[in-house]
Each structure stands twice: as C-alpha cells, then as structure tokens.
Amino acid sequence: MQLREDAAWALVVPTSIGVRITPENGQGVHVSSRYTMQATSAETNVASVTSYLGLPTLALTNFVAGSPISAFIKSDLRARDLSYRGPDLPQGGPWGYRHQFNIADSGYGSRGPRVWNDRAGEVGLDLDVDDFDLDQLFGTEGVKILHMSGLVAALSPKTKDFCLALARAAKAHGTAISMDMNYRATFWKGREVELREAFTEIAEECDILIGNEEDFQLCLGIQGPEEGGSDLADQVASFKEMIGRIRTRFPKAQFIATTLREVVSVNEHLWGMVVYGDGDFHVAPPRSIGVLDRIGGGDGSVGGMLYGILKGWPAEQCMQFGWATGALAAASLTDYGAPADEDQVWSIWKGNARVQR
C-alpha cells in the first residue's frame, strides 16, 4: 500500500472519548463499592498500539471546558504519547455537555461481562468539521492513514457529516483511509437509510475495511458467511467468500480484515483472524488465549494490523502482529493494548510466555 512519505502523522483517528468505571476483582457492578476508572474510546484503543510503539498518532475530538473528567482524559492520552486536537466546549450548566460513562462488569468464569453505556449529553455528539483545519492537517502536515470507526460515524448526524468530510479531505490529499464498521443497533435505529448511504460513500474510498460478519451485512448490505458447519475450514471458507463479495463491491480496498472469536469462558477465548491483503488470504486459525478483560480485543487487533501496514510489512505479518496485539489487549485491564516493544508482541504470536530477565 502506498502511503505518504512526507506525512507528519502516521495515524489520525476521530473519536468521542469518555471514561469507563469497572469494579475491582472481577465483581458485578450492582454489588461493588470500589471501582477503577480509565479513559476509553474504540478509536483511541486502536491508536494506542501505534503511539506506544513510537509512531506519531493524533486523536481529533471534543472536550468539556473546565471538566475534571476532561483533564483526566487529556492526562491519560499524554501518558500514552497520543496527541490530541479539538475544542474545549463550555459545559452549559449541570444539564449540558459531559463525557460519556461506560460502566462495565468484566465478568469472571461462567458469569459473562455486562456493559452499560451512559451517553446522554456526550460532548462528542457535536463534533464539527469547522473546528478543525483539514487543509492544514491533511495538506500541510500530512497523514499516512486516517482510521475511522462506525461508532463515531453513527453517533449523531453531525458526527456522520464530520466523518464524511474527513474522508473527502483524506482522499483529496492522498491519505489512505481505514474504517472499522462497528455496527451498533441502538445508533442505527430509525436512521438506516441515512447511515447506509454515508457508510457506503466512505467504504467506496477505503483502502482498509474491517468488521465482523454482522458489521458488513448491516452497515454495507454485504451477504454474510453461510451459516452452519462446525469445521474450522468450512467457517474460514465462508468468511473468504464474504470477503470476496466485499472486494467486488468495494474494489479500492487493499486490506479487508475480520477477527474470529469463540468464547470458552470469560477468561479463555479461541482467537483468530482472516485478512485479505497483497492479493491473497492470510489466516490465523483460532487458538486459546487467556482473557483478563475482553473489552478492546478487536480494537487491539486493528491497531496492530495498522501498525504493520504503516511499517510496510507484508500482509501476513500485519495479520500476525494484529492477532497478537488483540491478545495483548485482552490480557490487560485497560481497553487497549500497550506493547512495551515489538518483541513483546512477537513473543505473544509465537506463544512464548516465558519470563524475560
């Protein structure tokens, strides 16, 4: 994939950032009194892999002026070496803007995770293209990959228009475009025609498309894999056929990726990946990974794959690295993988969990 060599930014992500609160020790929300709080969004989960590994990474977002939660988020992004840009909007009183709260029970053993999203008044609902100088960003500074999520594109009519404007500016300045569909039924309800049209326009310009079978069906109208067949080879073949249909409809896409997950228990998953790239299919057959907290595993895989693309690696190597950064995120209490270095990620791929001294 041809990326801009003169770009100041390796990866740029539009996002709406909030906080997640999680009970300690894997307990349920309704019976807990002690919680851990972290800054979170799907898009910064992706971007953290590249920022931790030293590539210049930028988040475009909104903040609430004077909010201690906003200060907490900014501090957290700085700690990840993840740059940010966007306006501080006045709260407008106690019933005005705020950052979303994500209240999560991580689950344990046979008790599955539960997540409660509280997004009323979320400041990211009003992401506005007029608050960002896109000619400066994409033209003067330069961006190698713009990565967008369907969560932000579907958040509100304004965020849909914001993502469309970013995609058009990226295209005009030779920036590669990536999108993870991230379908959410509650976001799409009553807006199916509007969002299908917008997602299709973005996908038609994407160099990288990511999603599971439901995402591609419901966001883009692509027929999913055939149901049935417990044999892994049959399942992978069905996913390859689905990716073939995506390639026919969206021929500009050079990378198309989907993750495979089977839940054995909350703390053990079978984790796999199928990627089309470099003109061929590459498959990481599902194998067992330990899970400390599953949230963000898919985002971690996207981040690792994009890192490999940014480094110019072959598609198979990008897939392997993405598989491993997804496993890393699932083995972390944070919603994102925070690799110490590339060697740590490759050790995960190789199944080497021995102590390093």
N, C-alpha and C positions, 0 to 999 in steps of 0.2 A: 504494500500500500504506500502510495506516495504522500509524504507528509511535508509540511512547510519547514524547510531547514532553518529559516531565519526567524522562527517564531519565538517570542519571549516566554509564552506559556505552553507547557506540554499538554495540560488538560484544564478545561474550564467546565464547570457544572452550574446550571441554575438550580436553586434549591429553596425550600422553605424549612428553616431549622427550628426545632423545638427541643424539649427535654424529655427524657424517659426516666421514670422512677420505678424501681424494682425492689421487692422485698429481699432482705438478706437470707442467705442459706436456703434458697430454693423454695421458700414458703409461699403460700397463697396471699393475695392482696388483702382479702377480707379478714384475715386473722393475724395480720402483721402490724407492728408498730415502728419498725426500723427499716429504712429504705436507702438505697443508693441512687443518686441522681447523675445522669450523664447527658451531654448534648448529643442530639441524633437527627439524622435525616438519611434517607436511602442514598441520596446523591453524594453527600459527604462520606458515607460509608465506602462508596466506590472510590472517591477521590483520595481517601486516606492511604490506600495502598501506594499510590504514586507519590504522595507527599512524604510518607515515611521513608521511601526509598530514594528521596532526594530530587525528584523532578518538580519543576515549578508548577504549582497547581493553584487554581483560583476558583472560589465559590462566589456566585452572584446571588444576592439575597436581600431581604429587608430585615431591619431590626426595630425594636421599640425603644425610643429615646428615653434614657434615664432608668430603664428597667434593670434590676439586678440579675434577672434571668438572661437578658441580653448581654450583660457584662460577663456572666458565667460562660455563655456560648462563645463569645469572642475570645476569651482566655483559653478555652478548650481548643478552638481552631488554631490559635497561635502555638499551643503546645504540640499540635500535630504538624506544625510547619505548613499549614494550609492557609494561604492568603484569602482574604475576603474583600468584597466590594459591594456597596449598596447603601441606601439612605437609612438614617435613623428617623423613623416617623413618630410624631407625638402620640402618646398613648390615647389622648382624648378622654381622659377620665376613667373611673373604675370599670365602666362598661364598654371601653374602647378596645384598642388593639392589645394583643398579647401573643406570646409564642405558644405553640401547641404543647399539650401534655400527653404523653404516651405512657399509660400505666400498665405494666406488664408483669404477669406471673410467669416466670420462666419454666415452670413445671419441674417434675422430677419423677424418674422411673416410669410408672404407668399413668401418672397424672399429667395430662397434656398441658402445654402452655396456653395462657389466655391473655389477650391484649385488648385494652380498652383505650380507644383514641378519643381525645377531647380537643377538638379543633375549632370550636366556636370563636370567632373574632381573631383568628390566626392572621398575623401580620403579613405572612406570605401570600395570602389571598389577593393582595393588591400589588403584586409585582408588576411594575410598569416600565415598559421599554424606554420611556422618556427620562427615566432616572439613570440610564446607562448610556455611555457614548460608544456605540457599537462600531463606528468607523475607527475610533481610536483603538478599541480593543482588538478587533479582527484585522484592521488595515494597518495601522501604525505599529502596534505591539506585535500582533500576530499570535495565532493559536494553532496548535497542531491538531488537537481533537476537541470538539465540543461534544460533551456527553449529556444527554437529556433523559429524564425519566417520565414515564406516563403518569406518575403520581403528581408531578408538578404541572404537566400539560393539562391534566383533567381537574386540577384543584378548583379553578374558577374560570369564567370567561376571560378575565384579564390575564391569568397565567397561561391560558391557551394562546392568546394573542402574543404574549411575551415569548413563548417558545417558538411560535411561527416566525416571529421577527428575528430571533436568534438564528434559526435555521437558514432563513433567507440571507442574513448577513454573512453567516459562515460560508455558505455556498458562493456568494459573490467574491469572497476573499480567499478561496482555495483551502478552507479549513475542512478536514474530514469530520463527518457527523456520525455520531453513535446514539442509539436510542434503545433503552430497556423499556418494553411496553408497560409492565407493572399495572395490569388492569385491576381496578377496584370497582365492584358493582355499585357501591354507595356513591361514588363520584360520578358514575355514568348515568344513573337513574334519571330518566326524562331528558337526557342530553345525547342520546345515542347517535342521532344523525349528525349533529354538530361536531361531536368528538371524532366519530369515524372519519369525517371529511378532513379534519385537522390532522389526525394521526396518519392518514393516508398521504397527505401532502408532505409531511415530514419524512415518512418512511421512503417515499419516492426519491428523496435526496440523500438517504442514509448510506454510508459506506459500511456501517456495522449495525446489525439488528440482533436484539437479544430478547428472549422471552420464553415462557413455557408454552405448552400446547394451548392452554386456555387463553393466554395473552394474545397469541397470534390469531386465534379464532374470533375472539370478541372485540379486539381492537382493530383488526385489519380484514376480517372476513375470510381468513385462510382456513381451509378444511384441515382439521387436526389429524393426528395419527389414528389409525384404525384401532378400535378397542379389541380387547381380548388378547390371549396369548401370554402365558406366564414365562415363556422362554425369553431370556435376555436378548438373544439375537433377533427374535421377532420384534421385540419392542424397539430396539435400535433401528431396525429396518424401517419400521413405521415412522419413526422420527426423521429418518433420512428422506423418506417420501414427502413428509410435510415440509421439510426444508427445501426440497426440490420445487414444491409449489410456491414457496416464498421467493425463491430465486427467479422463477418465471414471472411472477407479478412485480417483483422489485429487483430488476436486473443490475442496478447500480451497487447493491450490497456485495461487498467482497468477503465479509465475515458474517456468518449467521450462527448464533450460539444458543444452546439451551442446556440447562442443568437437569440431572436426573436424581431424584431423592426417594428413598424408601425408608419409612420410619420403623425401626425395630422397637425402640423405646425412646423416651425423651432424650436419653443420654447415649444412644447408639443409632446412627443412621447409616444407610448404604448410600454413598455419594458418588455420582458420576457426571459425565459431561459429553455432549456431542457438539462439535464445531465444524462448520464448513469454512474453509479458507485455503488459499493457494491452489484453488481449483480442485480440492479433494475433501473428503470427510476424514475427521480425526475423532476417535472415540476413547474416552477414559471410562472403562467399564465400572459400574458401581462397586465400591468396596467399603468396608466398615471404617467409620471414623468415630472418635469419641466426641460427644457434644456436651459442652458446659452450658451454652445458651445458643439456641438455634438462630435467633434473630440476626439478620445481616449476613448469613452464609452466602446467599445468592449474590448480594452486593459485593461481597469479598471476591467471589469468582469473577465478576465483571471487572473489578478493579485490577486483578492480576492479569487477566487477558489483555486489557487495555495497556497495562504496563509493558507487556511483551510486544504488543504492536508498536508502541512508542519506541521501544528499543530496537525494532527492526528484526525481531526473531521470526523464524518460520512458524507457520500457523500451529503445527503440532506442539511446539514448545510453548507457544502462547496458551494453548489449551491446558497443558500440564501445569504451568505456573498458576493459571486461573483456578484449576481444580484445587491446588494446594493452598492458595490464599483464601478460598472459600472454606476449606477445612480449618485453616488458622482462625478465621473469624468465628466459626462455630465452637472453637476451643477457647474462646475469650469471653469475658463478661461484658466487654464493650460490644457495640453493634457493628464494629468494623475490625478488620484485621490490621494489626500494627507490626509488620515484619521488622525485625532487627536488621536484617540484610537479606540479600538474595539467597545466600547459603542456607539460611534457616528455612526458607520456603522450599528449596530443592530437597532438603532433608525430609520435609513432610511428604513431598511427592514420592520419594524413594522408600518411605516407610521407616526411616531411621529416627527413632525416638530416644536413642542413647544419649546419656549426659555428655555435654561438651565442656571440657575444662581448659 
